[in-house]
Amino acid sequence: MTSQSSSSVIATGGKSVYGARLGILMLETRFPRVPGDVGNAHTWPFPVLYKVVPGASSERVVRQKADGLLDAFKEAAGELVSLGADGITTTCGFLSLFQDELAAHAGVPVATSSLMQVPFVQRLLPPGKRAGIITISAESLTAEHLEKAGVEPATPVVGTEGGREFTRAVVGDEMEMDIAAAEADILNAGDALLAQHDDIGAIVLECTNMGPFSNALAAHLQLPVFDIVTFASWFHAGLAPRKYPTFDRP
């Protein structure tokens, strides 16, 4: 923070790192994270801070509701804030379960899950249309996950599980991922969602690793697609509003 007088500019400290407003809580994983994935720094047009949460495997967070990990996430969020983060997000939509606790602990705005976009996206749509969710595991995404994100429990959900490439590689924490096969999984899930619900007007991707495939999905379905990148970019825009050139008033 700076203050300015006619003769000087005074800089004020208090952080360890400056210029990186968004802190990202990372799962402890090894699977490939290509550009578009929240965990690939090339995804972001602005600097971010990362913190890996020990023990937070994909399997444990997705399949086991992050059981026993709340304190580790709270500690990691606190570390990001102490470094300089003004807002916190995560690398798994299933962490909506910790939204209230992390926001209370961190003391800064927290956006745990891409799912938090669903109510807003729903409001954007014309009458008779609704948002649908594509998730890495429909069988693991419970009413509690949706409720914590402010999502109507009856919202249509389709997953990519069932032994296919995307869920296999991410939840299984594999060293390799067939990107073309993973993209096909996302597109197939989109087709299934529309086949089951003919009133879908937009898609929200729960999984933060689905970002690389959002463009292809939007083109395939001819529908808007919202993911963690759209959400975190909007979030960051509030943390660091754009500064415009000064102008002379008439």
C-alpha positions in Angstrom: 0.0 0.0 0.0 1.3 3.5 -0.8 0.3 7.0 0.2 1.4 10.1 -1.7 2.1 13.7 -0.8 3.3 16.5 -3.0 6.9 15.6 -2.3 7.1 11.9 -1.6 5.5 8.4 -1.9 5.5 6.2 1.2 5.4 2.4 0.8 3.8 0.4 3.6 4.9 -3.2 4.2 3.4 -6.2 6.0 3.6 -9.0 3.5 6.4 -11.4 2.5 5.4 -11.5 -1.2 3.8 -8.6 -3.2 1.9 -8.6 -6.5 0.4 -12.1 -6.1 -3.1 -11.5 -4.8 -4.6 -15.0 -5.3 -3.4 -17.9 -3.2 -4.2 -21.5 -4.4 -4.4 -24.5 -2.1 -3.0 -27.5 -4.0 -3.8 -31.1 -3.5 -0.7 -33.3 -3.1 -0.6 -35.0 -6.5 1.7 -36.1 -9.4 -0.7 -36.4 -12.4 0.0 -34.1 -15.3 -1.3 -30.5 -15.1 -1.3 -29.0 -18.6 -2.1 -25.3 -19.3 -5.7 -24.6 -18.4 -5.4 -26.7 -15.2 -5.6 -24.6 -12.1 -2.3 -26.1 -10.9 -0.3 -25.0 -14.0 1.0 -21.4 -13.5 0.9 -20.8 -17.2 -2.9 -20.9 -16.9 -3.0 -17.5 -15.2 -2.5 -14.0 -16.7 -1.6 -12.8 -13.2 0.9 -14.0 -10.6 -0.5 -16.6 -8.0 0.8 -18.2 -4.8 0.7 -22.0 -4.5 0.7 -24.1 -1.3 0.5 -27.9 -1.4 -1.5 -29.4 1.4 0.3 -32.6 2.7 -1.8 -35.7 2.6 -4.5 -34.2 0.4 -4.6 -36.8 -2.4 -7.3 -36.8 -5.1 -8.6 -40.0 -3.7 -8.9 -38.8 -0.2 -10.6 -35.5 -1.2 -12.9 -36.8 -3.8 -13.8 -40.3 -2.5 -13.4 -39.7 1.2 -14.8 -36.1 1.6 -11.3 -34.9 2.6 -11.8 -36.7 5.9 -9.3 -35.5 8.6 -7.8 -32.8 6.3 -9.6 -29.6 7.5 -6.8 -28.5 9.9 -4.2 -29.0 7.2 -6.2 -26.9 4.8 -6.7 -24.2 7.4 -2.9 -24.1 8.2 -2.0 -23.9 4.5 -4.6 -21.1 3.9 -3.1 -19.2 6.8 0.4 -19.6 5.3 -0.8 -18.2 2.0 -2.3 -15.2 3.7 0.8 -14.6 5.7 2.8 -14.7 2.5 0.6 -12.0 0.9 -2.5 -13.6 -0.6 -5.6 -11.4 -0.4 -7.9 -14.2 -1.5 -7.9 -18.0 -1.5 -9.1 -20.7 -3.9 -8.4 -24.4 -4.2 -7.7 -27.1 -6.8 -10.7 -29.3 -6.1 -14.4 -28.5 -6.4 -15.2 -31.1 -3.7 -13.6 -28.7 -1.1 -16.9 -26.8 -1.0 -17.3 -28.8 2.2 -14.7 -26.6 3.8 -16.0 -23.2 2.5 -17.3 -21.9 5.8 -14.4 -23.1 8.0 -11.7 -21.8 5.6 -13.3 -18.4 5.2 -13.6 -18.0 8.9 -10.0 -19.1 9.5 -8.3 -17.3 6.7 -9.7 -13.8 7.4 -9.8 -13.0 3.6 -12.3 -13.9 0.9 -12.3 -17.6 0.1 -13.7 -19.4 -3.1 -13.2 -23.1 -2.4 -15.1 -24.5 -5.4 -16.0 -23.8 -9.0 -19.5 -25.1 -8.0 -20.1 -21.7 -6.3 -20.7 -20.3 -9.8 -23.8 -22.4 -10.4 -26.4 -20.1 -8.7 -25.0 -17.1 -10.6 -24.9 -18.9 -13.9 -28.5 -20.0 -13.3 -29.6 -16.4 -12.9 -28.0 -15.5 -16.3 -30.1 -18.0 -18.3 -33.5 -17.4 -20.0 -36.7 -18.9 -18.5 -36.9 -22.6 -19.0 -33.1 -23.1 -19.0 -30.8 -24.2 -16.2 -27.2 -24.9 -15.5 -25.8 -28.4 -15.5 -22.7 -29.8 -13.7 -19.9 -32.0 -15.1 -17.9 -33.6 -12.3 -15.0 -36.0 -12.0 -17.2 -38.3 -9.9 -21.0 -38.0 -9.9 -21.2 -40.9 -7.4 -19.0 -38.9 -4.9 -20.6 -35.5 -5.4 -23.2 -35.4 -2.6 -26.1 -33.1 -1.7 -23.8 -31.8 1.1 -21.2 -30.7 -1.4 -23.8 -28.9 -3.4 -25.5 -27.3 -0.4 -22.1 -25.9 0.9 -21.6 -24.3 -2.5 -25.1 -22.8 -2.5 -26.3 -25.1 -5.3 -29.8 -26.5 -5.6 -29.6 -30.2 -5.0 -31.8 -31.0 -8.0 -29.2 -29.5 -10.4 -28.4 -32.0 -13.1 -25.0 -33.7 -12.7 -23.0 -36.0 -14.9 -19.6 -37.5 -14.1 -16.6 -38.8 -16.0 -16.0 -41.8 -13.9 -16.5 -45.4 -14.9 -12.9 -46.4 -15.8 -12.4 -43.7 -18.4 -9.2 -41.8 -18.9 -9.8 -38.5 -17.2 -11.1 -39.8 -13.9 -8.6 -42.7 -14.0 -5.6 -40.4 -14.4 -6.7 -37.7 -11.9 -8.3 -39.7 -9.1 -5.8 -42.5 -9.6 -2.9 -39.9 -9.5 -1.3 -41.4 -12.5 2.0 -40.2 -14.0 0.5 -40.0 -17.5 -2.7 -38.9 -19.1 -3.9 -39.4 -22.7 -5.1 -35.8 -23.4 -7.1 -36.7 -26.4 -8.9 -39.5 -24.5 -9.4 -37.2 -21.5 -11.0 -34.6 -23.8 -13.3 -37.2 -25.3 -14.4 -38.1 -21.7 -15.4 -34.5 -21.1 -17.2 -34.2 -24.4 -19.0 -37.5 -23.8 -20.1 -36.3 -20.4 -21.5 -33.1 -22.0 -23.4 -35.2 -24.5 -24.8 -37.3 -21.7 -25.9 -34.3 -19.7 -27.8 -32.9 -22.7 -29.3 -36.2 -23.6 -30.7 -36.6 -20.1 -31.8 -33.0 -19.7 -33.0 -31.0 -22.7 -33.3 -27.8 -20.7 -29.5 -27.3 -20.1 -28.5 -23.7 -21.0 -24.9 -23.7 -19.6 -22.3 -26.0 -18.1 -20.3 -25.6 -14.9 -17.2 -27.8 -14.6 -16.7 -28.9 -11.0 -13.2 -30.3 -11.5 -10.4 -27.8 -11.6 -8.5 -30.1 -13.9 -11.1 -29.8 -16.6 -10.2 -26.3 -17.6 -8.0 -27.4 -20.6 -11.1 -28.9 -22.2 -13.6 -26.0 -21.7 -13.0 -24.5 -25.1 -13.6 -27.8 -26.9 -16.7 -28.5 -24.8 -18.2 -25.1 -25.5 -17.6 -25.6 -29.2 -19.0 -29.1 -29.1 -22.2 -28.3 -27.3 -22.6 -24.7 -28.5 -23.2 -23.7 -24.9 -21.4 -21.4 -22.4 -18.9 -23.3 -20.2 -17.8 -22.0 -16.8 -14.9 -23.5 -14.9 -12.4 -22.7 -12.1 -10.5 -20.4 -14.4 -13.5 -18.3 -15.1 -14.4 -18.2 -11.4 -10.9 -17.4 -10.1 -10.3 -14.8 -12.8 -13.5 -13.1 -11.7 -12.5 -13.4 -8.1 -9.0 -12.0 -8.8 -10.6 -9.0 -10.7 -12.2 -8.0 -7.4 -9.0 -8.5 -5.4 -7.0 -6.4 -7.8 -9.4 -4.1 -9.8 -8.0 -2.7 -13.0 -6.5 0.8 -12.9 -7.6 3.0 -15.7 -5.7 5.9 -17.2 -6.6 9.3 -15.8 -8.5 11.7 -18.0 -9.4 15.4 -18.1 -13.0 16.2 -17.3 -14.7 18.5 -19.7 
